[in-house]
Amino acid sequence: MSIVFIIFTLQGNGAERVVLTLTQKMRDMGHDAHIIIFTLQGNGAERVVLTLTQKMRDMGHDAHIIIFKDHIEFEINSDVPVHFFPYHKFRMLPKPIRSYFAAKAFDKFVLEHVGKPDLLFSNLAPVDAVLTNSNLDNIHFIIHNTLSMNTQGGLMI
């Protein structure tokens, strides 16, 4: 079963609205989720990831955060597991092939260190580029701003 939520927030607290919408839809589904983001530094998307993960865990879901860069600027509750995937090892590869090889290693990393998820939520373009090449099931891409702003005029996939 594939679940896709498309949420447009025009005003107000966007992160809170996304979290409420996703968690209400998932309340009775019993899914375990991995939420992937490049790093936990910044503001908007990072706060959405932290809020969503905490809310899912509070509801009894097994939610994990996977980051590609080991840099965390937020206080995270001790019950939220954060895993570091060493994406930096693939930075030496040319961009046209980097995502392909990083995806193969990412799949192996998730299965060995985190476990097979029911859902994967990809956040922001660098992570999206890797997960488009992943062989894991039920990957969903969360767009936090307009596509034109995210890709700066050309697709980065």
Backbone as a printed PyTorch tensor [residue, N CA C, xyz], in Angstrom:
tensor([[[  0.8390,  -1.1690,   0.0000],
         [  0.0000,   0.0000,   0.0000],
         [  0.8870,   1.2370,   0.0000]],

        [[  0.5920,   2.1840,  -0.8500],
         [  1.3370,   3.4270,  -0.9260],
         [  0.4740,   4.5640,  -0.4090]],

        [[  1.0530,   5.4120,   0.4120],
         [  0.3250,   6.5230,   0.9940],
         [  1.0380,   7.8020,   0.5980]],

        [[  0.3070,   8.7380,   0.0260],
         [  0.8900,  10.0090,  -0.3740],
         [  0.0370,  11.1270,   0.2040]],

        [[  0.6660,  12.0410,   0.9150],
         [ -0.0170,  13.2050,   1.4470],
         [  0.5790,  14.4370,   0.7830]],

        [[ -0.2420,  15.2460,   0.1660],
         [  0.2100,  16.5060,  -0.4080],
         [ -0.4600,  17.6030,   0.3920]],

        [[  0.3500,  18.4430,   1.0270],
         [ -0.1860,  19.4330,   1.9310],
         [  0.3090,  20.8120,   1.5120]],

        [[ -0.6150,  21.7330,   1.3350],
         [ -0.2640,  23.1100,   1.0210],
         [ -0.6310,  23.9580,   2.2250]],

        [[  0.3270,  24.6930,   2.7540],
         [  0.0380,  25.6080,   3.8520],
         [  0.3200,  27.0090,   3.3580]],

        [[ -0.6720,  27.8580,   3.4200],
         [ -0.5450,  29.2050,   2.9040],
         [ -0.2120,  30.2090,   3.9900]],

        [[ -0.6030,  29.9240,   5.2100],
         [ -0.3030,  30.8370,   6.3040],
         [ -0.3530,  30.0610,   7.6030]],

        [[  0.0970,  30.7000,   8.6750],
         [  0.0650,  30.0670,   9.9860],
         [  1.2820,  29.1890,  10.2050]],

        [[  1.1820,  28.2980,  11.1640],
         [  2.2980,  27.4470,  11.5430],
         [  2.3340,  26.2240,  10.6250]],

        [[  3.1040,  26.2990,   9.5680],
         [  3.1600,  25.2420,   8.5630],
         [  3.6000,  23.8980,   9.1190]],

        [[  4.6430,  23.8870,   9.9410],
         [  5.1450,  22.6250,  10.4900],
         [  4.0760,  21.9190,  11.3000]],

        [[  3.3620,  22.6830,  12.1130],
         [  2.3310,  22.0810,  12.9560],
         [  1.1970,  21.5170,  12.1180]],

        [[  0.8120,  22.2020,  11.0600],
         [ -0.2600,  21.7100,  10.1930],
         [  0.1570,  20.4340,   9.4740]],

        [[  1.3880,  20.3830,   8.9830],
         [  1.8770,  19.1680,   8.3240],
         [  1.8550,  18.0040,   9.3010]],

        [[  2.3790,  18.2280,  10.4920],
         [  2.4320,  17.1690,  11.5000],
         [  1.0400,  16.6740,  11.8440]],

        [[  0.1130,  17.5720,  12.0860],
         [ -1.2450,  17.1600,  12.4450],
         [ -1.9100,  16.3820,  11.3300]],

        [[ -1.7520,  16.8230,  10.0980],
         [ -2.3680,  16.1300,   8.9720],
         [ -1.7960,  14.7300,   8.8100]],

        [[ -0.4680,  14.5990,   8.8120],
         [  0.1530,  13.2850,   8.6410],
         [ -0.1750,  12.3400,   9.7820]],

        [[ -0.0870,  12.8270,  11.0130],
         [ -0.3190,  11.9350,  12.1470],
         [ -1.7790,  11.5220,  12.2560]],

        [[ -2.7060,  12.3970,  11.8990],
         [ -4.1170,  12.0040,  11.9180],
         [ -4.3780,  10.9000,  10.9020]],

        [[ -3.7960,  11.0070,   9.7170],
         [ -3.9790,   9.9900,   8.6820],
         [ -3.3220,   8.6710,   9.0690]],

        [[ -2.2270,   8.7230,   9.8180],
         [ -1.4840,   7.5090,  10.1610],
         [ -1.9050,   6.8990,  11.4920]],

        [[ -2.7550,   7.5680,  12.2290],
         [ -3.0910,   7.1660,  13.6030],
         [ -3.3950,   5.6730,  13.7450]],

        [[ -4.2020,   5.1410,  12.8720],
         [ -4.6230,   3.7560,  12.9910],
         [ -3.8820,   2.8060,  12.0530]],

        [[ -2.8520,   3.2940,  11.3830],
         [ -2.1860,   2.4770,  10.3730],
         [ -1.0460,   1.6250,  10.9380]],

        [[ -0.4550,   2.0130,  12.0640],
         [  0.6010,   1.2300,  12.6730],
         [  1.9090,   1.1990,  11.9030]],

        [[  2.1940,   2.2040,  11.0980],
         [  3.4190,   2.2030,  10.3060],
         [  4.6260,   2.6790,  11.1060]],

        [[  5.7490,   2.0800,  10.7910],
         [  7.0300,   2.5380,  11.2980],
         [  7.6620,   3.3640,  10.1980]],

        [[  8.2690,   4.4840,  10.5630],
         [  8.7600,   5.4080,   9.5480],
         [ 10.1760,   5.8530,   9.8420]],

        [[ 10.9310,   6.0800,   8.7780],
         [ 12.2430,   6.7010,   8.8590],
         [ 12.1130,   8.0340,   8.1410]],

        [[ 12.5710,   9.0860,   8.7740],
         [ 12.4710,  10.4250,   8.2160],
         [ 13.9000,  10.8920,   7.9510]],

        [[ 14.1920,  11.1980,   6.6940],
         [ 15.5600,  11.4600,   6.2910],
         [ 15.7190,  12.9230,   5.9000]],

        [[ 16.7760,  13.5450,   6.4070],
         [ 17.0990,  14.9330,   6.0700],
         [ 18.6220,  15.0580,   6.0670]],

        [[ 19.1550,  15.9950,   5.2950],
         [ 20.6010,  16.1070,   5.1440],
         [ 21.2800,  16.3980,   6.4790]],

        [[ 20.7700,  17.3490,   7.2300],
         [ 21.3490,  17.7140,   8.5160],
         [ 20.2710,  18.3400,   9.3940]],

        [[ 20.5230,  18.4260,  10.6800],
         [ 19.5790,  19.0770,  11.5860],
         [ 20.1190,  20.4490,  11.9950]],

        [[ 20.4860,  21.2040,  11.0080],
         [ 20.8350,  22.6100,  11.2180],
         [ 19.9880,  23.4170,  10.2560]],

        [[ 19.5710,  24.5720,  10.6520],
         [ 18.6900,  25.3580,   9.8040],
         [ 17.4420,  25.7140,  10.5600]],

        [[ 16.3020,  25.7130,   9.8550],
         [ 15.1090,  26.1800,  10.5350],
         [ 13.8400,  25.4520,  10.1270]],

        [[ 13.3110,  25.6860,   8.9350],
         [ 11.9830,  25.2140,   8.5750],
         [ 11.8260,  23.7130,   8.4580]],

        [[ 12.4360,  23.1100,   7.4510],
         [ 12.2880,  21.6740,   7.2070],
         [ 12.8030,  20.8590,   8.3910]],

        [[ 13.8670,  21.3150,   9.0090],
         [ 14.4380,  20.5920,  10.1490],
         [ 13.4580,  20.5530,  11.3170]],

        [[ 12.7660,  21.6540,  11.5460],
         [ 11.7590,  21.6790,  12.6220],
         [ 10.5760,  20.7630,  12.2880]],

        [[ 10.1820,  20.7220,  11.0280],
         [  9.1070,  19.8100,  10.6100],
         [  9.5140,  18.3720,  10.9050]],

        [[ 10.7440,  18.0040,  10.5450],
         [ 11.2390,  16.6420,  10.7740],
         [ 11.2340,  16.3030,  12.2610]],

        [[ 11.7450,  17.1930,  13.0910],
         [ 11.7910,  16.9340,  14.5330],
         [ 10.3920,  16.8360,  15.1340]],

        [[  9.5090,  17.7410,  14.7410],
         [  8.1410,  17.7300,  15.2660],
         [  7.3910,  16.4880,  14.8190]],

        [[  7.5060,  16.1560,  13.5470],
         [  6.8290,  14.9780,  13.0080],
         [  7.3240,  13.7030,  13.6940]],

        [[  8.6320,  13.5690,  13.8410],
         [  9.1890,  12.3730,  14.4800],
         [  8.7230,  12.2490,  15.9210]],

        [[  8.7830,  13.3320,  16.6720],
         [  8.3750,  13.2870,  18.0750],
         [  6.8920,  12.9580,  18.2000]],

        [[  6.0630,  13.5750,  17.3760],
         [  4.6210,  13.3280,  17.4320],
         [  4.3050,  11.8670,  17.0870]],

        [[  4.9870,  11.3370,  16.0590],
         [  4.7700,   9.9340,  15.6870],
         [  5.1800,   9.0010,  16.8220]],

        [[  6.2960,   9.2950,  17.4760],
         [  6.7450,   8.4560,  18.5940],
         [  5.7590,   8.5540,  19.7670]],

        [[  5.2720,   9.7610,  20.0240],
         [  4.2870,   9.9450,  21.1030],
         [  3.0400,   9.1090,  20.8590]],

        [[  2.7140,   8.8790,  19.5790],
         [  1.5380,   8.0920,  19.2230],
         [  1.8350,   6.5920,  19.1630]],

        [[  3.0650,   6.1910,  19.4760],
         [  3.4010,   4.7820,  19.5040],
         [  4.0480,   4.2340,  18.2490]],

        [[  4.3090,   5.0890,  17.2630],
         [  4.9910,   4.6430,  16.0470],
         [  6.4960,   4.5770,  16.2950]],

        [[  7.1730,   3.7260,  15.5750],
         [  8.6180,   3.6010,  15.6750],
         [  9.2570,   4.5000,  14.6200]],

        [[  9.4080,   5.7720,  14.9360],
         [  9.9390,   6.7520,  13.9880],
         [ 11.3960,   7.0560,  14.3050]],

        [[ 12.2150,   7.0830,  13.2660],
         [ 13.6450,   7.3740,  13.3830],
         [ 13.9980,   8.5240,  12.4510]],

        [[ 15.0450,   9.2730,  12.8020],
         [ 15.5940,  10.2940,  11.9170],
         [ 16.9310,   9.7790,  11.4020]],

        [[ 17.1590,   9.9420,  10.1000],
         [ 18.4530,   9.6140,   9.5090],
         [ 18.9910,  10.8960,   8.8950]],

        [[ 20.2130,  11.2650,   9.2830],
         [ 20.8320,  12.4740,   8.7520],
         [ 22.0550,  12.1000,   7.9220]],

        [[ 22.3510,  12.9190,   6.9150],
         [ 23.4910,  12.6890,   6.0320],
         [ 24.7320,  13.4470,   6.4850]],

        [[ 24.5650,  14.4490,   7.3090],
         [ 25.6890,  15.2390,   7.8260],
         [ 25.5270,  15.2980,   9.3330]],

        [[ 26.5470,  14.9200,  10.0560],
         [ 26.4720,  14.8270,  11.5130],
         [ 26.6120,  16.2060,  12.1550]],

        [[ 25.5970,  17.0170,  11.9520],
         [ 25.5770,  18.3630,  12.5250],
         [ 24.1630,  18.6120,  13.0360]],

        [[ 24.0380,  18.7920,  14.3500],
         [ 22.7240,  18.9620,  14.9710],
         [ 22.7420,  20.2510,  15.7840]],

        [[ 21.8330,  21.1670,  15.4500],
         [ 21.7350,  22.4440,  16.1570],
         [ 20.5040,  22.5240,  17.0520]],

        [[ 19.7570,  21.4340,  17.1520],
         [ 18.5190,  21.4390,  17.9200],
         [ 18.6360,  20.4970,  19.1130]],

        [[ 17.8690,  20.8000,  20.1460],
         [ 17.7590,  19.8870,  21.2690],
         [ 16.7630,  18.8000,  20.8740]],

        [[ 17.1650,  17.5420,  21.0190],
         [ 16.3270,  16.4160,  20.6140],
         [ 16.0580,  15.5510,  21.8410]],

        [[ 14.8060,  15.1780,  22.0160],
         [ 14.4640,  14.2910,  23.1280],
         [ 15.2510,  12.9930,  23.0300]],

        [[ 15.6280,  12.4600,  24.1550],
         [ 16.4660,  11.2570,  24.1840],
         [ 15.7650,  10.0290,  23.6220]],

        [[ 14.4350,  10.0470,  23.5250],
         [ 13.7250,   8.8830,  22.9910],
         [ 13.6310,   8.8920,  21.4610]],

        [[ 14.1570,   9.9290,  20.8110],
         [ 14.1300,  10.0100,  19.3470],
         [ 15.4670,   9.5080,  18.8100]],

        [[ 15.4750,   8.3450,  18.1330],
         [ 16.7290,   7.8350,  17.5870],
         [ 17.1550,   8.6250,  16.3500]],

        [[ 18.4170,   9.0550,  16.3520],
         [ 18.9970,   9.7630,  15.2160],
         [ 20.1810,   8.9360,  14.7270]],

        [[ 20.1790,   8.6200,  13.4390],
         [ 21.2260,   7.7990,  12.8290],
         [ 21.9820,   8.6380,  11.8040]],

        [[ 23.2880,   8.4720,  11.7540],
         [ 24.1210,   9.2300,  10.8310],
         [ 24.5870,   8.3300,   9.6870]],

        [[ 24.1120,   8.6310,   8.4740],
         [ 24.5740,   7.9410,   7.2680],
         [ 25.7590,   8.7330,   6.7090]],

        [[ 26.9210,   8.1060,   6.5380],
         [ 28.1380,   8.8280,   6.1350],
         [ 28.1660,   9.2040,   4.6490]],

        [[ 27.2960,  10.1350,   4.2720],
         [ 27.2150,  10.5850,   2.8850],
         [ 28.5180,  11.2360,   2.4170]],

        [[ 29.2710,  11.8160,   3.3330],
         [ 30.5150,  12.5030,   2.9610],
         [ 31.4900,  11.5920,   2.2080]],

        [[ 31.3790,  10.2970,   2.4030],
         [ 32.2580,   9.3570,   1.6960],
         [ 32.0080,   9.3410,   0.1930]],

        [[ 30.8570,   9.8490,  -0.2410],
         [ 30.4960,   9.8280,  -1.6590],
         [ 30.7170,  11.1750,  -2.3430]],

        [[ 31.1310,  12.1870,  -1.5810],
         [ 31.3270,  13.5300,  -2.1370],
         [ 32.4420,  13.5670,  -3.1920]],

        [[ 33.3560,  12.6150,  -3.1350],
         [ 34.4590,  12.6030,  -4.1030],
         [ 33.9990,  12.1230,  -5.4850]],

        [[ 32.8420,  11.4700,  -5.5490],
         [ 32.3310,  10.9790,  -6.8330],
         [ 31.7120,  12.1210,  -7.6330]],

        [[ 31.7950,  12.0560,  -8.9520],
         [ 31.1360,  13.0770,  -9.7710],
         [ 29.6210,  13.0630,  -9.5350]],

        [[ 29.0010,  14.2400,  -9.5780],
         [ 27.5660,  14.3570,  -9.3070],
         [ 26.6950,  13.4130, -10.1300]],

        [[ 26.9800,  13.2070, -11.4220],
         [ 26.0860,  12.3290, -12.2020],
         [ 25.9920,  10.8920, -11.6850]],

        [[ 26.9880,  10.4090, -10.9630],
         [ 26.9370,   9.0300, -10.4560],
         [ 26.8740,   8.9570,  -8.9360]],

        [[ 27.0720,  10.0840,  -8.2470],
         [ 27.1230,  10.1040,  -6.7780],
         [ 25.8510,   9.5420,  -6.1530]],

        [[ 24.7020,  10.0120,  -6.5940],
         [ 23.4370,   9.5990,  -5.9830],
         [ 23.1710,   8.1090,  -6.1500]],

        [[ 23.5520,   7.5600,  -7.2970],
         [ 23.3390,   6.1290,  -7.5440],
         [ 24.0980,   5.2860,  -6.5160]],

        [[ 25.3900,   5.5660,  -6.3450],
         [ 26.1970,   4.7750,  -5.4210],
         [ 25.8550,   5.0650,  -3.9590]],

        [[ 25.5330,   6.3150,  -3.6640],
         [ 25.1160,   6.6540,  -2.3040],
         [ 23.8160,   5.9400,  -1.9470]],

        [[ 22.9030,   5.8100,  -2.9070],
         [ 21.6260,   5.1310,  -2.6550],
         [ 21.8270,   3.6620,  -2.3160]],

        [[ 22.7260,   3.0050,  -3.0190],
         [ 22.9900,   1.5830,  -2.7340],
         [ 23.5240,   1.4210,  -1.3120]],

        [[ 24.4510,   2.3000,  -0.9370],
         [ 25.0030,   2.2510,   0.4200],
         [ 23.9530,   2.6470,   1.4550]],

        [[ 23.1030,   3.6080,   1.1210],
         [ 22.0430,   4.0350,   2.0340],
         [ 21.0770,   2.8820,   2.3170]],

        [[ 20.6580,   2.1800,   1.2840],
         [ 19.7530,   1.0410,   1.4610],
         [ 20.3490,   0.0140,   2.4170]],

        [[ 21.6030,  -0.3050,   2.2010],
         [ 22.2950,  -1.2820,   3.0550],
         [ 22.3930,  -0.7600,   4.4900]],

        [[ 22.7320,   0.5160,   4.6440],
         [ 22.8370,   1.1390,   5.9600],
         [ 21.5130,   1.0460,   6.7220]],

        [[ 20.4150,   1.4080,   6.0610],
         [ 19.1010,   1.3910,   6.7070],
         [ 18.7450,  -0.0200,   7.1610]],

        [[ 18.9010,  -0.9830,   6.2780],
         [ 18.5290,  -2.3570,   6.6150],
         [ 19.3970,  -2.9320,   7.7310]],

        [[ 20.6800,  -2.5810,   7.7560],
         [ 21.5890,  -3.1280,   8.7740],
         [ 21.5390,  -2.3870,  10.1050]],

        [[ 21.3500,  -1.0690,  10.0880],
         [ 21.4850,  -0.2830,  11.3110],
         [ 20.1790,   0.2530,  11.8810]],

        [[ 19.1570,   0.3440,  11.0560],
         [ 17.9120,   0.9390,  11.5280],
         [ 16.7590,  -0.0560,  11.4460]],

        [[ 16.6990,  -0.8220,  10.3820],
         [ 15.6160,  -1.7680,  10.1770],
         [ 14.7620,  -1.3680,   8.9950]],

        [[ 14.0380,  -2.3290,   8.4490],
         [ 13.2040,  -2.0790,   7.2680],
         [ 11.9700,  -1.2760,   7.6700]],

        [[ 11.8090,  -0.0790,   7.1010],
         [ 10.6600,   0.7540,   7.4690],
         [  9.4360,   0.4510,   6.6180]],

        [[  8.2750,   0.8290,   7.1340],
         [  7.0590,   0.7870,   6.3330],
         [  6.9760,   2.0120,   5.4330]],

        [[  7.4910,   3.1390,   5.9150],
         [  7.4600,   4.3960,   5.1710],
         [  8.7930,   5.1120,   5.3070]],

        [[  9.1960,   5.8030,   4.2420],
         [ 10.3620,   6.6820,   4.2730],
         [  9.9110,   8.0550,   3.8010]],

        [[ 10.2620,   9.0850,   4.5490],
         [  9.9500,  10.4570,   4.1640],
         [ 11.2520,  11.1780,   3.8600]],

        [[ 11.4210,  11.5890,   2.6180],
         [ 12.6160,  12.3020,   2.1880],
         [ 12.3660,  13.8010,   2.2710]],

        [[ 13.3450,  14.5250,   2.7880],
         [ 13.2200,  15.9640,   2.9790],
         [ 14.3880,  16.6920,   2.3430]],

        [[ 14.0990,  17.5690,   1.4190],
         [ 15.0370,  18.4830,   0.7630],
         [ 15.8270,  17.8130,  -0.3550]],

        [[ 16.2320,  18.6240,  -1.3100],
         [ 16.7930,  18.1610,  -2.5810],
         [ 18.0030,  17.2340,  -2.4740]],

        [[ 19.0040,  17.4880,  -1.6240],
         [ 20.1560,  16.5640,  -1.6000],
         [ 19.7560,  15.1330,  -1.2280]],

        [[ 18.8610,  15.0020,  -0.2770],
         [ 18.3890,  13.6790,   0.1300],
         [ 17.4740,  13.0960,  -0.9450]],

        [[ 16.6270,  13.9330,  -1.5230],
         [ 15.7430,  13.4800,  -2.5930],
         [ 16.5380,  12.8680,  -3.7410]],

        [[ 17.6640,  13.4790,  -4.0820],
         [ 18.4880,  12.9730,  -5.1910],
         [ 18.9770,  11.5600,  -4.9110]],

        [[ 19.3340,  11.2740,  -3.6730],
         [ 19.7980,   9.9300,  -3.3100],
         [ 18.6170,   8.9620,  -3.2810]],

        [[ 17.5210,   9.3470,  -2.6480],
         [ 16.4040,   8.4210,  -2.4930],
         [ 15.6700,   8.1210,  -3.7890]],

        [[ 15.8250,   8.9350,  -4.8170],
         [ 15.2270,   8.5890,  -6.1090],
         [ 15.8920,   7.3580,  -6.7030]],

        [[ 17.0910,   7.0270,  -6.2410],
         [ 17.8160,   5.8420,  -6.7110],
         [ 17.7360,   4.6730,  -5.7320]],

        [[ 17.0050,   4.8340,  -4.6550],
         [ 16.8980,   3.7920,  -3.6360],
         [ 15.9890,   2.6620,  -4.1060]],

        [[ 16.2510,   1.4610,  -3.6180],
         [ 15.3970,   0.3100,  -3.8930],
         [ 14.4600,  -0.0090,  -2.7280]],

        [[ 14.4720,   0.8190,  -1.6780],
         [ 13.5620,   0.6160,  -0.5560],
         [ 12.1490,   0.9980,  -0.9860]],

        [[ 11.1610,   0.3980,  -0.3410],
         [  9.7620,   0.6270,  -0.6880],
         [  9.1900,   1.8440,   0.0360]],

        [[  8.1160,   2.3750,  -0.5350],
         [  7.3010,   3.4210,   0.0870],
         [  8.0830,   4.6660,   0.4840]],

        [[  8.8350,   5.2120,  -0.4660],
         [  9.5450,   6.4690,  -0.2570],
         [  8.6210,   7.6000,  -0.6900]],

        [[  8.4970,   8.6020,   0.1500],
         [  7.6520,   9.7530,  -0.1430],
         [  8.4750,  11.0190,   0.0490]],

        [[  8.3160,  11.9480,  -0.8600],
         [  9.1050,  13.1690,  -0.8680],
         [  8.2590,  14.3160,  -0.3260]],

        [[  8.7750,  14.9820,   0.6940],
         [  8.0860,  16.1260,   1.2840],
         [  8.7150,  17.3790,   0.6920]],

        [[  7.9110,  18.1640,  -0.0010],
         [  8.3850,  19.4120,  -0.5950],
         [  8.0700,  20.5370,   0.3950]],

        [[  9.1050,  21.1980,   0.8750],
         [  8.9350,  22.2280,   1.9070],
         [  8.8040,  23.6400,   1.3430]],

        [[  9.0660,  23.8040,   0.0680],
         [  8.8980,  25.1100,  -0.5640],
         [  8.5670,  24.8740,  -2.0310]],

        [[  8.4980,  25.9170,  -2.8010],
         [  8.1610,  25.7210,  -4.1990],
         [  9.2890,  24.9810,  -4.9040]],

        [[  8.9400,  24.1650,  -5.8610],
         [  9.9370,  23.3900,  -6.5780],
         [ 10.9580,  24.2950,  -7.2480]],

        [[ 10.5230,  25.4310,  -7.7860],
         [ 11.4540,  26.3190,  -8.4630],
         [ 12.4920,  26.8640,  -7.4970]],

        [[ 12.0980,  27.1140,  -6.2490],
         [ 13.0620,  27.5930,  -5.2560],
         [ 13.9970,  26.4730,  -4.8350]],

        [[ 13.4820,  25.2640,  -4.7700],
         [ 14.2640,  24.1200,  -4.3100],
         [ 15.3310,  23.7090,  -5.3200]],

        [[ 15.0380,  23.8050,  -6.5870],
         [ 15.9620,  23.3310,  -7.6160],
         [ 16.7160,  24.4510,  -8.3050]],

        [[ 16.3500,  25.6850,  -8.0410],
         [ 17.0050,  26.8650,  -8.6110],
         [ 17.0570,  26.8110, -10.1270]],

        [[ 15.9190,  26.4940, -10.7360],
         [ 15.8090,  26.5950, -12.1770],
         [ 16.0230,  25.3110, -12.9580]],

        [[ 16.5080,  24.2700, -12.3530],
         [ 16.7000,  23.0030, -13.0590],
         [ 16.5070,  21.8430, -12.1030]],

        [[ 16.0430,  20.7540, -12.6060],
         [ 15.8280,  19.5950, -11.7380],
         [ 17.1510,  19.0450, -11.2510]],

        [[ 17.2310,  18.7320,  -9.9760],
         [ 18.4580,  18.2230,  -9.3830],
         [ 18.4120,  16.7190,  -9.2140]],

        [[ 17.4200,  16.0690,  -9.7520],
         [ 17.2390,  14.6230,  -9.5430],
         [ 18.1410,  13.8600, -10.4730]]])
